[in-house]
């Protein structure tokens, strides 16, 4: 009878210790994931690619406009109109 109680106590201790070990491993994994995510670069600060357009400076007023623009600055002497 005493042997059965000792075996039962050993099994209960092993289950309890195993549950604690699993909880510690899970907590360490969560801390590691949080540290990894904190060290990762923030996606909101990424450089965005913008389509660029060539510009030309107006000989008269000095305003930069898109190359080959059909509308000028509005001055009567503007060469682009």
Biopython code that builds the backbone (N, CA, C, O; Angstrom):
import numpy as np
from Bio.PDB.StructureBuilder import StructureBuilder

atoms = [
    (1, "UNK", "N", (0.813, -1.187, 0.000)),
    (1, "UNK", "CA", (0.000, 0.000, 0.000)),
    (1, "UNK", "C", (0.869, 1.268, 0.000)),
    (1, "UNK", "O", (0.559, 2.234, -0.698)),
    (2, "UNK", "N", (1.938, 1.260, 0.772)),
    (2, "UNK", "CA", (2.841, 2.405, 0.838)),
    (2, "UNK", "C", (3.536, 2.639, -0.493)),
    (2, "UNK", "O", (3.772, 3.785, -0.879)),
    (3, "UNK", "N", (3.866, 1.564, -1.196)),
    (3, "UNK", "CA", (4.525, 1.673, -2.499)),
    (3, "UNK", "C", (3.587, 2.343, -3.501)),
    (3, "UNK", "O", (4.025, 3.167, -4.304)),
    (4, "UNK", "N", (2.301, 1.995, -3.459)),
    (4, "UNK", "CA", (1.322, 2.593, -4.373)),
    (4, "UNK", "C", (1.196, 4.094, -4.108)),
    (4, "UNK", "O", (1.085, 4.880, -5.050)),
    (5, "UNK", "N", (1.210, 4.488, -2.868)),
    (5, "UNK", "CA", (1.127, 5.914, -2.542)),
    (5, "UNK", "C", (2.388, 6.656, -2.990)),
    (5, "UNK", "O", (2.298, 7.778, -3.488)),
    (6, "UNK", "N", (3.539, 6.053, -2.823)),
    (6, "UNK", "CA", (4.785, 6.676, -3.271)),
    (6, "UNK", "C", (4.820, 6.813, -4.795)),
    (6, "UNK", "O", (5.262, 7.835, -5.319)),
    (7, "UNK", "N", (4.355, 5.785, -5.501)),
    (7, "UNK", "CA", (4.307, 5.846, -6.971)),
    (7, "UNK", "C", (3.320, 6.927, -7.403)),
    (7, "UNK", "O", (3.606, 7.696, -8.321)),
    (8, "UNK", "N", (2.157, 6.990, -6.744)),
    (8, "UNK", "CA", (1.169, 8.018, -7.073)),
    (8, "UNK", "C", (1.746, 9.412, -6.802)),
    (8, "UNK", "O", (1.549, 10.320, -7.610)),
    (9, "UNK", "N", (2.448, 9.597, -5.693)),
    (9, "UNK", "CA", (3.068, 10.884, -5.375)),
    (9, "UNK", "C", (4.140, 11.238, -6.406)),
    (9, "UNK", "O", (4.260, 12.397, -6.803)),
    (10, "UNK", "N", (4.909, 10.256, -6.834)),
    (10, "UNK", "CA", (5.940, 10.503, -7.849)),
    (10, "UNK", "C", (5.309, 10.906, -9.176)),
    (10, "UNK", "O", (5.818, 11.795, -9.860)),
    (11, "UNK", "N", (4.212, 10.264, -9.542)),
    (11, "UNK", "CA", (3.527, 10.611, -10.798)),
    (11, "UNK", "C", (2.965, 12.022, -10.708)),
    (11, "UNK", "O", (3.110, 12.809, -11.644)),
    (12, "UNK", "N", (2.326, 12.348, -9.590)),
    (12, "UNK", "CA", (1.775, 13.698, -9.425)),
    (12, "UNK", "C", (2.874, 14.752, -9.445)),
    (12, "UNK", "O", (2.710, 15.812, -10.049)),
    (13, "UNK", "N", (4.001, 14.462, -8.783)),
    (13, "UNK", "CA", (5.123, 15.399, -8.793)),
    (13, "UNK", "C", (5.656, 15.581, -10.207)),
    (13, "UNK", "O", (5.963, 16.706, -10.603)),
    (14, "UNK", "N", (5.774, 14.498, -10.984)),
    (14, "UNK", "CA", (6.289, 14.575, -12.355)),
    (14, "UNK", "C", (5.355, 15.394, -13.244)),
    (14, "UNK", "O", (5.817, 16.182, -14.069)),
    (15, "UNK", "N", (4.051, 15.211, -13.079)),
    (15, "UNK", "CA", (3.082, 15.988, -13.871)),
    (15, "UNK", "C", (3.170, 17.465, -13.493)),
    (15, "UNK", "O", (3.190, 18.330, -14.369)),
    (16, "UNK", "N", (3.223, 17.759, -12.190)),
    (16, "UNK", "CA", (3.312, 19.137, -11.734)),
    (16, "UNK", "C", (4.609, 19.798, -12.217)),
    (16, "UNK", "O", (4.578, 20.931, -12.696)),
    (17, "UNK", "N", (5.734, 19.112, -12.098)),
    (17, "UNK", "CA", (7.014, 19.647, -12.532)),
    (17, "UNK", "C", (7.037, 19.830, -14.057)),
    (17, "UNK", "O", (7.576, 20.816, -14.559)),
    (18, "UNK", "N", (6.450, 18.877, -14.786)),
    (18, "UNK", "CA", (6.384, 18.996, -16.246)),
    (18, "UNK", "C", (5.557, 20.191, -16.682)),
    (18, "UNK", "O", (5.920, 20.886, -17.631)),
    (19, "UNK", "N", (4.440, 20.437, -15.992)),
    (19, "UNK", "CA", (3.593, 21.586, -16.320)),
    (19, "UNK", "C", (4.341, 22.891, -16.067)),
    (19, "UNK", "O", (4.239, 23.828, -16.859)),
    (20, "UNK", "N", (5.092, 22.958, -14.965)),
    (20, "UNK", "CA", (5.896, 24.158, -14.690)),
    (20, "UNK", "C", (6.968, 24.359, -15.747)),
    (20, "UNK", "O", (7.212, 25.486, -16.178)),
    (21, "UNK", "N", (7.606, 23.282, -16.166)),
    (21, "UNK", "CA", (8.660, 23.377, -17.172)),
    (21, "UNK", "C", (8.087, 23.868, -18.500)),
    (21, "UNK", "O", (8.679, 24.722, -19.158)),
    (22, "UNK", "N", (6.933, 23.326, -18.892)),
    (22, "UNK", "CA", (6.286, 23.754, -20.147)),
    (22, "UNK", "C", (5.915, 25.236, -20.058)),
    (22, "UNK", "O", (6.085, 25.970, -21.031)),
    (23, "UNK", "N", (5.412, 25.683, -18.909)),
    (23, "UNK", "CA", (5.055, 27.096, -18.744)),
    (23, "UNK", "C", (6.288, 27.989, -18.856)),
    (23, "UNK", "O", (6.216, 29.063, -19.452)),
    (24, "UNK", "N", (7.412, 27.561, -18.295)),
    (24, "UNK", "CA", (8.650, 28.354, -18.397)),
    (24, "UNK", "C", (9.145, 28.428, -19.833)),
    (24, "UNK", "O", (9.578, 29.485, -20.291)),
    (25, "UNK", "N", (9.082, 27.306, -20.544)),
    (25, "UNK", "CA", (9.522, 27.284, -21.941)),
    (25, "UNK", "C", (8.633, 28.196, -22.783)),
    (25, "UNK", "O", (9.132, 28.923, -23.642)),
    (26, "UNK", "N", (7.327, 28.164, -22.544)),
    (26, "UNK", "CA", (6.395, 29.003, -23.296)),
    (26, "UNK", "C", (6.636, 30.487, -23.002)),
    (26, "UNK", "O", (6.592, 31.313, -23.913)),
    (27, "UNK", "N", (6.888, 30.824, -21.739)),
    (27, "UNK", "CA", (7.160, 32.219, -21.382)),
    (27, "UNK", "C", (8.456, 32.697, -22.028)),
    (27, "UNK", "O", (8.534, 33.832, -22.497)),
    (28, "UNK", "N", (9.467, 31.842, -22.054)),
    (28, "UNK", "CA", (10.737, 32.220, -22.686)),
    (28, "UNK", "C", (10.551, 32.415, -24.186)),
    (28, "UNK", "O", (11.143, 33.324, -24.768)),
    (29, "UNK", "N", (9.732, 31.571, -24.819)),
    (29, "UNK", "CA", (9.467, 31.713, -26.256)),
    (29, "UNK", "C", (8.747, 33.025, -26.533)),
    (29, "UNK", "O", (9.061, 33.713, -27.505)),
    (30, "UNK", "N", (7.780, 33.378, -25.682)),
    (30, "UNK", "CA", (7.046, 34.635, -25.876)),
    (30, "UNK", "C", (7.968, 35.838, -25.702)),
    (30, "UNK", "O", (7.873, 36.805, -26.458)),
    (31, "UNK", "N", (8.861, 35.787, -24.712)),
    (31, "UNK", "CA", (9.820, 36.885, -24.524)),
    (31, "UNK", "C", (10.744, 37.008, -25.727)),
    (31, "UNK", "O", (11.057, 38.115, -26.164)),
    (32, "UNK", "N", (11.182, 35.865, -26.264)),
    (32, "UNK", "CA", (12.065, 35.878, -27.422)),
    (32, "UNK", "C", (11.345, 36.456, -28.639)),
    (32, "UNK", "O", (11.924, 37.251, -29.379)),
    (33, "UNK", "N", (10.084, 36.062, -28.852)),
    (33, "UNK", "CA", (9.311, 36.605, -29.976)),
    (33, "UNK", "C", (9.111, 38.116, -29.829)),
    (33, "UNK", "O", (9.210, 38.855, -30.809)),
    (34, "UNK", "N", (8.829, 38.575, -28.607)),
    (34, "UNK", "CA", (8.635, 40.008, -28.376)),
    (34, "UNK", "C", (9.921, 40.780, -28.638)),
    (34, "UNK", "O", (9.887, 41.860, -29.227)),
    (35, "UNK", "N", (11.050, 40.237, -28.207)),
    (35, "UNK", "CA", (12.325, 40.901, -28.456)),
    (35, "UNK", "C", (12.654, 40.903, -29.935)),
    (35, "UNK", "O", (13.183, 41.886, -30.454)),
    (36, "UNK", "N", (12.349, 39.824, -30.611)),
    (36, "UNK", "CA", (12.600, 39.745, -32.049)),
    (36, "UNK", "C", (11.746, 40.757, -32.803)),
    (36, "UNK", "O", (12.224, 41.408, -33.732)),
    (37, "UNK", "N", (10.475, 40.891, -32.402)),
    (37, "UNK", "CA", (9.591, 41.834, -33.065)),
    (37, "UNK", "C", (10.012, 43.275, -32.766)),
    (37, "UNK", "O", (9.913, 44.140, -33.637)),
    (38, "UNK", "N", (10.476, 43.537, -31.555)),
    (38, "UNK", "CA", (10.920, 44.889, -31.202)),
    (38, "UNK", "C", (12.182, 45.266, -31.963)),
    (38, "UNK", "O", (12.389, 46.441, -32.268)),
    (39, "UNK", "N", (13.026, 44.293, -32.273)),
    (39, "UNK", "CA", (14.271, 44.571, -32.987)),
    (39, "UNK", "C", (14.046, 44.698, -34.489)),
    (39, "UNK", "O", (14.891, 45.244, -35.198)),
    (40, "UNK", "N", (12.917, 44.201, -34.978)),
    (40, "UNK", "CA", (12.634, 44.269, -36.414)),
    (40, "UNK", "C", (12.353, 45.713, -36.814)),
    (40, "UNK", "O", (11.765, 46.463, -36.035)),
    (41, "UNK", "N", (12.761, 46.109, -38.006)),
    (41, "UNK", "CA", (12.478, 47.483, -38.442)),
    (41, "UNK", "C", (10.985, 47.699, -38.606)),
    (41, "UNK", "O", (10.253, 46.805, -39.032)),
    (42, "UNK", "N", (10.551, 48.886, -38.266)),
    (42, "UNK", "CA", (9.145, 49.242, -38.361)),
    (42, "UNK", "C", (8.776, 49.425, -39.831)),
    (42, "UNK", "O", (9.466, 50.129, -40.568)),
    (43, "UNK", "N", (7.702, 48.796, -40.242)),
    (43, "UNK", "CA", (7.295, 48.848, -41.651)),
    (43, "UNK", "C", (6.809, 50.240, -42.066)),
    (43, "UNK", "O", (6.850, 50.574, -43.250)),
    (44, "UNK", "N", (6.351, 51.052, -41.116)),
    (44, "UNK", "CA", (5.812, 52.360, -41.473)),
    (44, "UNK", "C", (6.909, 53.344, -41.879)),
    (44, "UNK", "O", (6.612, 54.379, -42.476)),
    (45, "UNK", "N", (8.162, 53.043, -41.570)),
    (45, "UNK", "CA", (9.249, 53.959, -41.899)),
    (45, "UNK", "C", (9.996, 53.549, -43.171)),
    (45, "UNK", "O", (11.064, 54.084, -43.469)),
    (46, "UNK", "N", (9.444, 52.627, -43.895)),
    (46, "UNK", "CA", (10.109, 52.204, -45.130)),
    (46, "UNK", "C", (10.083, 53.328, -46.165)),
    (46, "UNK", "O", (9.157, 54.139, -46.194)),
    (47, "UNK", "N", (11.082, 53.362, -46.989)),
    (47, "UNK", "CA", (11.145, 54.349, -48.055)),
    (47, "UNK", "C", (10.176, 53.939, -49.155)),
    (47, "UNK", "O", (10.177, 52.795, -49.609)),
    (48, "UNK", "N", (9.379, 54.858, -49.561)),
    (48, "UNK", "CA", (8.419, 54.567, -50.617)),
    (48, "UNK", "C", (9.013, 54.964, -51.966)),
    (48, "UNK", "O", (9.699, 55.980, -52.079)),
    (49, "UNK", "N", (8.747, 54.169, -52.962)),
    (49, "UNK", "CA", (9.227, 54.448, -54.304)),
    (49, "UNK", "C", (8.198, 55.347, -54.988)),
    (49, "UNK", "O", (7.012, 55.023, -55.048)),
    (50, "UNK", "N", (8.670, 56.471, -55.496)),
    (50, "UNK", "CA", (7.798, 57.436, -56.139)),
    (50, "UNK", "C", (8.234, 57.571, -57.585)),
    (50, "UNK", "O", (9.425, 57.658, -57.884)),
    (51, "UNK", "N", (7.260, 57.589, -58.475)),
    (51, "UNK", "CA", (7.581, 57.815, -59.879)),
    (51, "UNK", "C", (8.011, 59.270, -60.044)),
    (51, "UNK", "O", (7.290, 60.188, -59.653)),
    (52, "UNK", "N", (9.176, 59.467, -60.621)),
    (52, "UNK", "CA", (9.711, 60.815, -60.805)),
    (52, "UNK", "C", (9.477, 61.284, -62.242)),
    (52, "UNK", "O", (9.425, 60.480, -63.173)),
    (53, "UNK", "N", (9.343, 62.565, -62.395)),
    (53, "UNK", "CA", (9.147, 63.170, -63.704)),
    (53, "UNK", "C", (10.280, 64.155, -63.948)),
    (53, "UNK", "O", (10.655, 64.918, -63.059)),
    (54, "UNK", "N", (10.816, 64.132, -65.149)),
    (54, "UNK", "CA", (11.857, 65.097, -65.519)),
    (54, "UNK", "C", (11.246, 66.494, -65.550)),
    (54, "UNK", "O", (10.109, 66.672, -65.987)),
    (55, "UNK", "N", (11.998, 67.469, -65.090)),
    (55, "UNK", "CA", (11.517, 68.848, -65.090)),
    (55, "UNK", "C", (12.477, 69.732, -65.864)),
    (55, "UNK", "O", (13.659, 69.427, -66.022)),
    (56, "UNK", "N", (11.928, 70.828, -66.335)),
    (56, "UNK", "CA", (12.715, 71.838, -67.046)),
    (56, "UNK", "C", (12.436, 73.186, -66.397)),
    (56, "UNK", "O", (11.337, 73.445, -65.906)),
    (57, "UNK", "N", (13.439, 74.021, -66.406)),
    (57, "UNK", "CA", (13.263, 75.370, -65.856)),
    (57, "UNK", "C", (12.862, 76.309, -66.986)),
    (57, "UNK", "O", (13.458, 76.309, -68.063)),
    (58, "UNK", "N", (11.844, 77.101, -66.713)),
    (58, "UNK", "CA", (11.373, 78.087, -67.693)),
    (58, "UNK", "C", (12.437, 79.165, -67.853)),
    (58, "UNK", "O", (12.959, 79.675, -66.862)),
    (59, "UNK", "N", (12.756, 79.511, -69.085)),
    (59, "UNK", "CA", (13.791, 80.511, -69.353)),
    (59, "UNK", "C", (13.375, 81.900, -68.899)),
    (59, "UNK", "O", (14.235, 82.725, -68.590)),
    (60, "UNK", "N", (12.078, 82.178, -68.850)),
    (60, "UNK", "CA", (11.593, 83.524, -68.536)),
    (60, "UNK", "C", (11.357, 83.700, -67.038)),
    (60, "UNK", "O", (11.909, 84.613, -66.424)),
    (61, "UNK", "N", (10.526, 82.818, -66.442)),
    (61, "UNK", "CA", (10.132, 83.039, -65.043)),
    (61, "UNK", "C", (10.925, 82.188, -64.059)),
    (61, "UNK", "O", (10.913, 82.483, -62.864)),
    (62, "UNK", "N", (11.611, 81.146, -64.513)),
    (62, "UNK", "CA", (12.432, 80.321, -63.638)),
    (62, "UNK", "C", (11.682, 79.225, -62.906)),
    (62, "UNK", "O", (12.262, 78.539, -62.064)),
    (63, "UNK", "N", (10.398, 79.047, -63.210)),
    (63, "UNK", "CA", (9.603, 78.008, -62.554)),
    (63, "UNK", "C", (9.940, 76.663, -63.184)),
    (63, "UNK", "O", (10.078, 76.564, -64.403)),
    (64, "UNK", "N", (10.071, 75.629, -62.361)),
    (64, "UNK", "CA", (10.302, 74.276, -62.882)),
    (64, "UNK", "C", (8.967, 73.628, -63.206)),
    (64, "UNK", "O", (8.053, 73.608, -62.381)),
    (65, "UNK", "N", (8.868, 73.094, -64.429)),
    (65, "UNK", "CA", (7.655, 72.411, -64.890)),
    (65, "UNK", "C", (8.053, 71.070, -65.479)),
    (65, "UNK", "O", (9.222, 70.833, -65.784)),
    (66, "UNK", "N", (7.069, 70.198, -65.635)),
    (66, "UNK", "CA", (7.329, 68.896, -66.232)),
    (66, "UNK", "C", (7.852, 69.091, -67.642)),
    (66, "UNK", "O", (7.407, 69.976, -68.373)),
    (67, "UNK", "N", (8.815, 68.240, -68.012)),
    (67, "UNK", "CA", (9.391, 68.343, -69.352)),
    (67, "UNK", "C", (8.299, 68.095, -70.378)),
    (67, "UNK", "O", (7.545, 67.128, -70.266)),
    (68, "UNK", "N", (8.213, 68.950, -71.360)),
    (68, "UNK", "CA", (7.208, 68.830, -72.407)),
    (68, "UNK", "C", (5.838, 69.297, -71.968)),
    (68, "UNK", "O", (4.840, 68.918, -72.582)),
    (69, "UNK", "N", (5.758, 70.100, -70.933)),
    (69, "UNK", "CA", (4.468, 70.592, -70.446)),
    (69, "UNK", "C", (3.835, 71.486, -71.490)),
    (69, "UNK", "O", (4.524, 72.216, -72.203)),
    (70, "UNK", "N", (2.525, 71.422, -71.574)),
    (70, "UNK", "CA", (1.804, 72.239, -72.551)),
    (70, "UNK", "C", (1.240, 73.499, -71.931)),
    (70, "UNK", "O", (0.889, 74.437, -72.646)),
    (71, "UNK", "N", (1.148, 73.537, -70.598)),
    (71, "UNK", "CA", (0.651, 74.732, -69.929)),
    (71, "UNK", "C", (1.814, 75.388, -69.190)),
    (71, "UNK", "O", (2.612, 74.721, -68.533)),
    (72, "UNK", "N", (1.887, 76.685, -69.314)),
    (72, "UNK", "CA", (2.958, 77.427, -68.663)),
    (72, "UNK", "C", (2.528, 77.999, -67.332)),
    (72, "UNK", "O", (1.569, 77.540, -66.712)),
    (73, "UNK", "N", (3.258, 79.008, -66.909)),
    (73, "UNK", "CA", (2.997, 79.631, -65.609)),
    (73, "UNK", "C", (1.882, 80.664, -65.671)),
    (73, "UNK", "O", (1.407, 81.120, -64.631)),
    (74, "UNK", "N", (1.461, 81.037, -66.863)),
    (74, "UNK", "CA", (0.388, 82.005, -66.998)),
    (74, "UNK", "C", (0.866, 83.401, -67.388)),
    (74, "UNK", "O", (0.050, 84.278, -67.669)),
    (75, "UNK", "N", (2.168, 83.611, -67.408)),
    (75, "UNK", "CA", (2.684, 84.895, -67.821)),
    (75, "UNK", "C", (2.573, 85.007, -69.324)),
    (75, "UNK", "O", (2.698, 84.006, -70.030)),
    (76, "UNK", "N", (2.340, 86.214, -69.828)),
    (76, "UNK", "CA", (2.169, 86.368, -71.290)),
    (76, "UNK", "C", (3.461, 86.077, -72.066)),
    (76, "UNK", "O", (3.394, 85.690, -73.232)),
    (77, "UNK", "N", (4.614, 86.252, -71.453)),
    (77, "UNK", "CA", (5.862, 86.031, -72.164)),
    (77, "UNK", "C", (6.427, 84.621, -71.925)),
    (77, "UNK", "O", (7.565, 84.354, -72.313)),
    (78, "UNK", "N", (5.667, 83.719, -71.302)),
    (78, "UNK", "CA", (6.131, 82.361, -71.008)),
    (78, "UNK", "C", (6.180, 81.572, -72.314)),
    (78, "UNK", "O", (5.197, 81.572, -73.055)),
    (79, "UNK", "N", (7.283, 80.903, -72.620)),
    (79, "UNK", "CA", (7.415, 80.207, -73.891)),
    (79, "UNK", "C", (6.556, 78.921, -73.979)),
    (79, "UNK", "O", (6.290, 78.435, -75.078)),
    (80, "UNK", "N", (6.136, 78.388, -72.855)),
    (80, "UNK", "CA", (5.340, 77.154, -72.918)),
    (80, "UNK", "C", (3.851, 77.454, -73.024)),
    (80, "UNK", "O", (3.049, 76.525, -73.124)),
    (81, "UNK", "N", (3.470, 78.691, -73.006)),
    (81, "UNK", "CA", (2.086, 79.039, -73.257)),
    (81, "UNK", "C", (1.407, 79.486, -72.071)),
    (81, "UNK", "O", (0.223, 79.817, -72.126)),
]
sb = StructureBuilder()
sb.init_structure("model")
sb.init_model(0)
sb.init_chain("A")
sb.init_seg("    ")
for serial, (resi, resn, name, xyz) in enumerate(atoms, 1):
    if name == "N":
        sb.init_residue(resn, " ", resi, " ")
    sb.init_atom(name, np.array(xyz, "f"), 0.0, 1.0, " ", f" {name:<3s}", serial, name[0])
structure = sb.get_structure()
